[in-house]
Amino acid sequence: MPDSESRFSYDEIAEAYAAGVDSAPFNAYYERPATLALLPDVIGAHVLDAGCGSGFYAEQLLLLGARVTAVDGSAEMTRHAEARLAQLGSLDPGGESTGRAAVRAADLTQPLLFLEAATVDGVLSALVLHYLRDWGPTLSEFRRVLKPGGWLVLSTHHPATEAVRYDVSDYFATEMVEDYWSWVGKVRFYRRPLSAITGALTDAGFVIERIVEPRPNDWFRAAEPEAYTRLLKQPEFLIIRARLPA
Ligand SMILES: C[S@@+](CC[C@H](N)C(=O)[O-])C[C@H]1O[C@@H](n2cnc3c(N)ncnc32)[C@H](O)[C@@H]1O
């Protein structure tokens, strides 16, 4: 698929995504427990939720004691995140998070000018980076806003599983693919080899601490017994914790 078709906006699917994601088994009982398990202690930490969607992780981070700046490229998604965080009573009116939480519409391929350098303790970017062709500028920006020793936890599609699913002719290519989620519709994102993922992180100055290929939990087995059996043999996601040198 040509790059001209690369701009896939969540604005079009924001309602369906926000309505369904918290009970979607692949998120609720598979990706999210594994991603949350990789978080370091966030009490008192300033965390950037990069690609916050409808705000699940921002809410969890707040409940765990963090201060959160949540950004997303979709204005529709930020509205859902704002509504969720407002319910917690911890939403700042805008700008950098000075109280408990702020939500901003921002494109992660561009500089995050509203964040000063070295003001963030950690970045959480869950199921977001595969929407970007080039991770370099985004990871450099994460490095700029992070304090020395700051952490990055990301989740993304598993490159080996994608290579099989899309029957790729060149595993090493970075290319746009299309998927269909029954509860959302058509989505487009990039697939890339494992070495492109790890290479982008190390090129940006991160040291990889953990790589997790998650297992589905018992709730997932109850909801999706066939997929459960498949996921035990073929992981769908990759979850990585990386850190800048102190
Ligand atoms: C699969 S959703 C994940 C949302 C949330 N992290 C979660 O796990 O529920 C992907 C999110 O990435 C956002 N996104 C995609 N490309 C982006 C970009 N260039 N800048 C900012 N956000 C982007 C989308 O708008 C969408 O909300």
The ligand as an SDF file (V2000), in Angstrom:
LIG
                    3D

 27 29  0  0  0  0  0  0  0  0999 V2000
   -4.9450    1.6260   19.3380 C   0  0  0  0  0  0  0  0  0  0  0  0
   -5.1540    3.2580   19.9610 S   0  0  0  0  0  0  0  0  0  0  0  0
   -4.4080    3.0910   21.5730 C   0  0  0  0  0  0  0  0  0  0  0  0
   -4.9570    4.0880   22.5560 C   0  0  0  0  0  0  0  0  0  0  0  0
   -4.5520    3.8390   24.0040 C   0  0  0  0  0  0  0  0  0  0  0  0
   -3.1140    3.9470   24.1870 N   0  0  0  0  0  0  0  0  0  0  0  0
   -5.0490    2.5000   24.4540 C   0  0  0  0  0  0  0  0  0  0  0  0
   -4.2330    1.5720   24.5860 O   0  0  0  0  0  0  0  0  0  0  0  0
   -6.2600    2.3600   24.6500 O   0  0  0  0  0  0  0  0  0  0  0  0
   -3.9440    4.1790   19.0740 C   0  0  0  0  0  0  0  0  0  0  0  0
   -3.9660    5.6650   19.3960 C   0  0  0  0  0  0  0  0  0  0  0  0
   -2.8170    6.2710   18.7950 O   0  0  0  0  0  0  0  0  0  0  0  0
   -3.1780    7.5470   18.3440 C   0  0  0  0  0  0  0  0  0  0  0  0
   -2.2370    7.9970   17.3160 N   0  0  0  0  0  0  0  0  0  0  0  0
   -1.9780    7.4070   16.1240 C   0  0  0  0  0  0  0  0  0  0  0  0
   -1.0610    8.1340   15.4510 N   0  0  0  0  0  0  0  0  0  0  0  0
   -0.7500    9.2050   16.2290 C   0  0  0  0  0  0  0  0  0  0  0  0
    0.1210   10.3200   16.0830 C   0  0  0  0  0  0  0  0  0  0  0  0
    0.8650   10.4930   14.9950 N   0  0  0  0  0  0  0  0  0  0  0  0
    0.1870   11.2200   17.0840 N   0  0  0  0  0  0  0  0  0  0  0  0
   -0.5600   11.0660   18.2120 C   0  0  0  0  0  0  0  0  0  0  0  0
   -1.3980   10.0310   18.4010 N   0  0  0  0  0  0  0  0  0  0  0  0
   -1.4970    9.1120   17.4220 C   0  0  0  0  0  0  0  0  0  0  0  0
   -4.5960    7.3530   17.8080 C   0  0  0  0  0  0  0  0  0  0  0  0
   -5.2970    8.5730   17.6480 O   0  0  0  0  0  0  0  0  0  0  0  0
   -5.1850    6.4070   18.8410 C   0  0  0  0  0  0  0  0  0  0  0  0
   -5.8430    7.1010   19.8650 O   0  0  0  0  0  0  0  0  0  0  0  0
  1  2  1  0
  2  3  1  0
  2 10  1  0
  3  4  1  0
  4  5  1  0
  5  6  1  0
  5  7  1  0
  7  8  2  0
  7  9  1  0
 10 11  1  0
 11 12  1  0
 11 26  1  0
 12 13  1  0
 13 14  1  0
 13 24  1  0
 14 15  1  0
 14 23  1  0
 15 16  2  0
 16 17  1  0
 17 18  1  0
 17 23  2  0
 18 19  1  0
 18 20  2  0
 20 21  1  0
 21 22  2  0
 22 23  1  0
 24 25  1  0
 24 26  1  0
 26 27  1  0
M  CHG  2   2   1   9  -1
M  END
$$$$
